[in-house]
Amino acid sequence: MSNLITEAFVQQYQNNVIMLYQQMGSKLRGLTRMEAVNAKYHYFERLGATAAVKKTVRHGDTPLINSQHSRRRVGMVDYEWADLVDIQDKIRLLITPESEYAVNAAMALGRAYDEEVIAAFNGTSYSGETGGTSVAFPAGQKDTTSAGCTTARLITMKKKFDENEVPDDNRFFICSPAALEDLLNDTQAQNSDYNTIKALVRGEINTWLGFQFIVSTLLPLTGSVRSCFAWHPSAMGVAMGMDLNTKISERSDKSYAVQVYVAGTFGATRIQEEGVYELQVTE
């Protein structure tokens, strides 16, 4: 059996897992700022807004603008997944893209990736030169109204992004199935909006009010309140310490069953509060 576990075999399996991880396993991969790192902590550098100075005299001194530099720290989190294959004939199926082992590994790591990003939306961020200053998610970026997901609340969310000068392109909104159902029921009286939301549910479109909608069951639920989030990719950062790494080997301690193993190391943080908004939805 060992002669079946070649390097090409392992590489093919890893390629299949990564393909599934990007296309099916994670819904948020590629929707944040991402940087490859090789350290325990990574720092996302930030540069504050400045203002131009009016020129009032000829041949005057050149003004020097004091640009405000700051940073956000993110720590690495290790994830791993493994399973054993006891039936020898099943080994040959490991390298097929539709292999249930590739799907299981991709889905597990993909959910872990999304959970890291989701937790960072409204979690504590760490600022300062060494990341020693805690930054709580501001109350001004939350809508804690005890209500469902309504058109009016989404319009207010859009207004907040507009006031914060968040770029119009690539705005995302991740919500629960119940929140999307609320929105469908809320817009039935408005024909154009209702037709748009119906198309959103059917998958014909994915954008409404300037936000690309993503439906997820991983959003945090406290009692009957679900936290949904809007964000711009520049407002969130993912540090990728190690992308998916795959090993396939025999386990002599398990009757020479084949073990498939996948691991990854990554972490997420909020870089800019102004580009993240929490909409608490009562389900």
TORDOBA-581514 format. One record per residue (C-alpha): x, y, z. Coordinates in steps of 0.1 Angstrom, whole numbers, plus 2048, in hexadecimal, padded with zeros to 3 digits. Layout:
! residues N
XYZ/...
END
This chain:
! residues 283
800800800/81D818807/8268197E2/80582B7DB/80E8497F1/82485B7D9/82D8807DA/8178867BB/7FA8757CE/7FF88C7EB/8028AB7D5/7E38A37C2/7CF89E7E2/7DB8BF7F0/7D28D17CF/7AF8C37D1/7AB8CD7F5/7B78F17EE/79F8F37D0/7828E97E6/78E8FF803/78D91D7ED/76D9167D9/7589037F2/767901815/76B92681D/753941814/76995E820/78B954811/7979707FA/77F98A809/798999821/7BB9A781F/7D2989821/7F8988828/80F96A82A/82396A84A/83D95585C/83B95F880/82695B89F/81697D89A/81099387C/80A9B887B/7F49CA861/8019ED85D/7E8A0A85B/7EBA2D84E/7D3A4885A/7C2A62844/7D3A84840/7C9AA6832/7D9ABB818/7E5ADE822/7DBAFE80F/7F8B117FF/7F4B35809/815B45800/82EB427E3/84EB307EA/843B2680D/851B0A821/846AE7817/82DADA82F/834AB9840/817AA2847/819A8C865/80BA6B859/7FCA56874/809A32874/7F9A16889/7F79F1887/7E19D3890/7EE9B289D/7E198F894/7EC96E8A3/7EF94D891/7D7930899/7DF90C88F/7C48F5881/7C78D1876/7B18B5869/7B8890864/7A587085C/7AE84B856/7A7837837/7A381283F/79780481E/7B5801807/7A18067E7/7958287F4/7B88357F3/7B68397CD/7988507D2/7AB8687E8/7BA87B7CA/7988817B9/78A8A47BD/7698977C9/7798817E4/765883804/786886817/7908A4803/76E8B3808/76E8AC82D/7918BB832/7898DA81C/7688E082E/7778DD851/7948F484A/77E90C837/76690F854/78391586B/790931854/76D941853/76993F879/78A95187E/77F96E868/75C96F877/76A97089B/78098D890/7649A3883/7599AF8A5/77499F8BB/78F9B28CD/7AB9BF8B6/7CE9C78C2/7E09E78B9/8019F88C2/8259F18B9/8249CE8C9/7FE9C98C8/7FA9D08ED/7DC9E78EB/7BA9D78EA/7A19E78D1/77C9DE8D7/7639DE8BB/752A018BD/72DA038C6/729A1C8A9/72FA00891/7139EA89E/6EE9E989A/6E09D78B9/6BB9DD8B2/6A69C08BC/6989B989A/69C9A387B/6B09AB85C/69C9C784B/6A19DD82D/6A29FC843/6BE9ED859/6D39E583A/6CEA0882C/6DBA1584E/6F99FE84B/700A0A828/6FEA2E835/717A27850/730A19836/72AA38820/730A4F83D/750A3D845/75CA40821/75EA1B81D/765A137F8/745A0B7E4/7549ED7D4/7589CB7E5/7419D1802/7369AF811/71A9A5829/71998383A/6F8978849/6E595A855/6CA948841/6B095785A/6BD97A853/6B997582E/696968834/68D987848/69999C82B/684989812/66598E828/66C9B282F/66E9BC80A/64F9AA7FD/63C9CB7FB/6579DB7E5/6569CA7C4/6789D37B7/6899CB7D8/6769AB7DC/68099F7B9/6A49A77C1/6A49947E2/6929767D1/6AF9767B8/6C79787D4/6B895A7E5/6B89467C4/6DD94E7BF/6D796279F/6E79817AF/6FC9867CE/6FC9AC7D2/6E29C37E1/6E69E77EE/70A9E57E4/7129C77FA/71A9A47EE/70698C803/71596C812/6FF954826/710941842/70592B85F/726933872/71C95587F/71B9588A5/6F99548B6/6F39618D9/6D19578E5/6BB9618C8/6D297C8BB/6E897489D/70598B894/70899386F/7249A7861/72C9BF844/7509C783B/7689D3821/7869BD819/79F9D8823/78F9D9846/7979B584E/7B99A384D/7C397E84C/7E6974853/7EE952842/80A941855/806920842/7ED919827/7DE8F6825/7F98DC829/7F18B7822/80189782D/7F7873823/809857835/804834843/7FE82F868/80E80F875/7FD814896/7DB813884/7DF7F3871/7F1805855/7D281A84D/7D9839839/7D685A84B/7CD879837/7D889984A/7D28BE842/7DE8DC857/7DE901853/7E9920868/7D7941865/7C895D879/7B197B874/7AD99E882/7999BE87C/7AF9D886C/7979F586A/7779F987F/767A11866/7659F584C/7539DC861/72F9DD86D/71C9C5883/6F79C087E/6E79AD89B/6C999A88E/6AE98B8A4/6A5969897/
END
